[in-house]
Amino acid sequence: MEWYTWVLAIVIGLGLGLVLSGRKAVNKDVIHIIKEDDFRNNMRKGQLVDIRKKEDFDISHIKGARNFKGRLLATKYTKLRRDQSVYLYCSNGKKSYKVAKKMSKDNFRAVYVLENGFNNLEEKK
């Protein structure tokens, strides 16, 4: 083999190693999926966040919730405190869980996700 194929293999290997080593692991100890009753009883103890579309939020939301796009939650622009609990909900609970995983990587202390989401609450009203 030529010397440049060895160099290429080494560069690719080092690059892949750097990418994989830079990834933070999800800390599942800080993510809690909770039922509606527990969510309602405890949501005032932390930061209440709705990650649905703004149009849906404007129609109906839990009183006191702030609306953020899910992709912005772990950034400095949301002004969410990492040392306080976050109570998170979306329409069905799936997007909230994905966002909670990202937040756990970004050192949020505790993230509580409403099981089955806001649409499930709407059906019970």
HUPE-V35436 format. One record per residue. N is the residue number from 1. OMEGA is omega in radians with two decimals (* if undefined). NEAR is the number of other C-alpha atoms within 8 Angstrom. Layout:
{{N OMEGA NEAR} {N OMEGA NEAR}}
This chain:
{{1 3.12 4} {2 -3.11 5} {3 -3.09 6} {4 3.07 6} {5 3.07 8} {6 3.13 9} {7 3.12 8} {8 3.13 8} {9 3.14 8} {10 3.14 8} {11 3.12 8} {12 3.12 8} {13 3.11 8} {14 3.12 8} {15 3.12 8} {16 3.10 8} {17 3.12 8} {18 3.13 8} {19 -3.11 8} {20 -3.14 7} {21 -3.14 7} {22 -3.12 6} {23 3.08 6} {24 3.11 6} {25 3.06 5} {26 3.09 8} {27 -3.06 9} {28 3.10 7} {29 -3.11 5} {30 -3.13 10} {31 -3.12 13} {32 3.04 9} {33 -3.07 8} {34 -3.13 10} {35 -3.06 8} {36 -3.10 9} {37 3.12 6} {38 3.13 8} {39 -3.12 12} {40 -3.10 8} {41 -3.02 7} {42 -3.01 8} {43 3.14 10} {44 3.14 8} {45 -3.10 6} {46 -3.12 10} {47 -3.07 12} {48 -3.02 12} {49 3.06 12} {50 -3.12 13} {51 3.07 12} {52 3.09 12} {53 -3.11 7} {54 3.14 7} {55 3.12 6} {56 3.11 9} {57 -3.12 11} {58 3.13 7} {59 -3.09 6} {60 3.09 6} {61 3.08 9} {62 -3.11 5} {63 3.13 4} {64 -3.13 5} {65 3.00 10} {66 -3.09 7} {67 3.08 10} {68 2.96 11} {69 -3.09 9} {70 -3.08 9} {71 -3.13 6} {72 -3.00 9} {73 -3.09 12} {74 3.13 9} {75 -3.13 6} {76 -3.04 6} {77 -3.11 6} {78 -3.09 9} {79 3.02 5} {80 3.12 7} {81 -3.14 6} {82 -3.10 8} {83 3.10 6} {84 3.12 10} {85 3.08 13} {86 3.07 11} {87 -2.90 14} {88 3.03 14} {89 3.05 14} {90 -3.11 14} {91 -3.03 11} {92 3.11 11} {93 -3.08 14} {94 -3.14 9} {95 3.11 10} {96 -3.13 14} {97 3.10 9} {98 3.13 8} {99 3.11 11} {100 3.10 13} {101 3.12 12} {102 3.14 10} {103 3.12 12} {104 3.08 16} {105 -3.09 11} {106 2.97 7} {107 2.97 7} {108 -3.02 14} {109 -3.13 10} {110 3.12 11} {111 3.14 15} {112 -3.08 14} {113 3.10 15} {114 3.14 17} {115 3.12 10} {116 2.97 10} {117 -3.05 13} {118 -3.13 12} {119 3.09 9} {120 3.08 10} {121 -3.12 9} {122 -3.09 7} {123 -3.08 6} {124 -3.11 5} {125 * 4}}
